[in-house]
Amino acid sequence: MLKVTFYGVRGSCPCPSEANRRYGGNTACVVVDAPGEPPVIFDLGTGLRQFGEHQPTDGSFRATAFLTHIHWDHVQGLPFFPPIDRVGAELDVYGPAQEEGSLHDVFGDFMRPPYFPVHFSELRGDIRFHDVLDEDFSVGAAKVRIRPVPHCGPTLGFRVETGGYSVAYVSDHQAPLSLRGVADSVLELCDGVDLLIHDAQYTQSEFREKSHWGHCTVEYALLVAKEAGAHRLALFHHDPAHEDDELDRLLWEARCISSGVGGVDEVVAAAEGLVIDLHRP
């Protein structure tokens, strides 16, 4: 069994409120757990703090994090993650190098005074940054595929396969203006995947106004899933302006579209606390 838990599902900025209570207001953080393996973390948004509440704080914490890019909504959780502020704790962070420097250097540029009280190097655990772009390798028993994804600035998508199951994570994806056609790199990540977690930030009308902001529509997420032959789609990176009732409506519409065109077994809307167990009879 492979367990996927959502700790933060929003894009752009945190937006906790009563109107967002069911889906949650924390930004991107998803954790994949396989039996006998350290957790794999997708993005380090504010949802990371909640994940940390369930992790050891005695220095025994070990994990691998895959960082899509370094926009604020994907990195703000690290300073508030107690398990890594312990002697002996270890975290490997894989993400894209920037024109301004290595991932290690640019991360240190914004997690430091005066923007934050301490530099990340002052956390007592061992945080190791790895610049990656387009490669395949293994982390423990998991096979990892990393490919560039169209967005604003260097951005990656990830595919993790272990125990016979596969998860693809494409959190921020700039759709073409035509909302047609999918980049080969994205299709390679999502090909036949058991679970695709995909950007679904905008409605059609919102996309017409913000088509260059680096994201896509719910309908385009469905297109990616269908073209790639994904079995299950989790709509993700919800717009902070989309309250619970709006997300319910968008999910209902997505399911109607999916049942009409076929190709995706199940569509869900990611919510904080949602756990998806991947297993076969």
Sequence and secondary structure as in RCSB ss.txt:
>XXXX:A:sequence
MLKVTFYGVRGSCPCPSEANRRYGGNTACVVVDAPGEPPVIFDLGTGLRQFGEHQPTDGSFRATAFLTHIHWDHV
QGLPFFPPIDRVGAELDVYGPAQEEGSLHDVFGDFMRPPYFPVHFSELRGDIRFHDVLDEDFSVGAAKVRIRPVP
HCGPTLGFRVETGGYSVAYVSDHQAPLSLRGVADSVLELCDGVDLLIHDAQYTQSEFREKSHWGHCTVEYALLVA
KEAGAHRLALFHHDPAHEDDELDRLLWEARCISSGVGGVDEVVAAAEGLVIDLHRP
>XXXX:A:secstr
 EEEEEEE B SS    GGGTTT   BSEEEEE TTS  EEE  STHHHHHHTTS  SS  EEEEE S   GGGT
TTGGG GGGSSTT EEEEEE  BTTB HHHHHHHHSSTTTSSS GGGSSSEEEEEE SSEEEEETTEEEEEEE  
SSSS EEEEEEETTEEEEEE      TTS    HHHHHHHTT SEEEEE  B HHHHHHSTTSS  BHHHHHHHH
HHHT SEEEEESB TT  HHHHHHHHHHHHHHHHHH   SEEEE  TT EEEE   
